[in-house]
Amino acid sequence: MSDKDATVTGVTSTDESKDKETTKPKEAAKSKTAVKAKEVAKPKEIVITLKKSGIGKPKDQRATIKGLGFKRLNQSITRKDTPEIRGMIKKISHLVQVQ
């Protein structure tokens, strides 16, 4: 009888694991559609223009100018409006113009 009970228990646990496997892809499918909805909404972009030179400014400000991608004076660049970019703009706000 113990062999028979083990067989029945083994089948039951296999069925339960199959049920768990079938529910996981459904949950994953729901989260994938949620991700797709978020991807549709693109972040806004901002235009930044370097109006003053970095000459004579502290090293960290010059590094921020380079980090944003400026090569020359009066150059305009377009960047995604993210908190990281906003922080960089705040650091050199006296040198740039934001549109």
C-alpha positions in Angstrom: 0.0 0.0 0.0 2.8 2.4 0.7 4.0 2.1 -3.0 0.5 3.0 -4.2 0.2 6.0 -1.8 3.6 7.2 -3.0 2.5 6.9 -6.6 -0.7 8.9 -6.0 1.2 11.5 -4.0 3.8 11.8 -6.8 1.1 12.3 -9.4 -0.6 14.9 -7.3 2.6 16.9 -6.7 3.3 16.8 -10.5 -0.2 18.1 -11.2 0.3 20.9 -8.7 3.6 21.9 -10.2 2.0 22.0 -13.7 -0.7 24.3 -12.3 1.9 26.6 -10.8 3.8 26.7 -14.1 0.6 27.6 -16.1 -0.2 30.4 -13.8 3.3 32.0 -13.9 3.2 32.7 -17.7 -0.2 34.3 -17.3 1.1 36.6 -14.7 4.2 37.4 -16.8 2.0 38.2 -19.8 0.0 40.7 -17.7 3.2 42.4 -16.6 4.6 42.5 -20.2 1.5 44.4 -21.4 1.9 46.8 -18.5 5.5 47.4 -19.6 4.4 48.0 -23.2 2.0 50.6 -22.0 4.7 52.4 -20.2 7.0 52.3 -23.2 4.5 54.1 -25.4 4.7 57.2 -23.2 8.1 58.6 -24.2 9.8 61.0 -21.8 9.9 64.6 -22.9 13.1 66.1 -24.4 14.6 69.4 -23.5 16.9 71.6 -25.5 20.0 73.0 -23.7 22.2 75.7 -25.0 25.7 76.5 -23.6 25.7 80.3 -23.3 28.8 80.9 -21.2 32.3 79.3 -21.3 33.6 76.8 -18.8 37.0 78.5 -18.8 37.9 79.6 -15.2 35.1 77.5 -13.7 35.6 74.7 -11.2 36.7 71.3 -12.5 33.3 69.7 -11.6 31.4 72.2 -13.6 33.7 71.7 -16.7 33.1 68.0 -16.3 29.4 68.5 -16.2 29.6 70.6 -19.4 31.5 67.7 -21.1 29.2 65.1 -19.6 26.1 66.8 -21.2 27.9 66.6 -24.5 28.8 70.2 -25.2 31.7 70.8 -27.5 31.5 74.6 -28.2 29.9 77.8 -27.1 26.3 78.5 -28.3 25.9 74.8 -29.1 22.4 73.4 -28.5 21.8 69.8 -27.6 18.6 67.8 -27.0 18.5 65.4 -24.0 15.7 63.4 -22.4 14.1 65.1 -19.5 15.3 62.9 -16.6 16.2 63.7 -13.0 19.9 63.0 -13.8 19.9 65.5 -16.7 18.0 68.0 -14.6 20.6 67.7 -11.8 23.4 68.4 -14.3 21.6 71.4 -15.6 21.0 72.7 -12.1 24.8 72.4 -11.4 25.7 74.7 -14.4 22.4 76.7 -14.6 24.4 79.9 -14.7 26.2 78.8 -17.9 23.3 77.3 -19.9 19.8 78.2 -21.2 17.0 75.6 -21.2 14.1 75.7 -23.6 
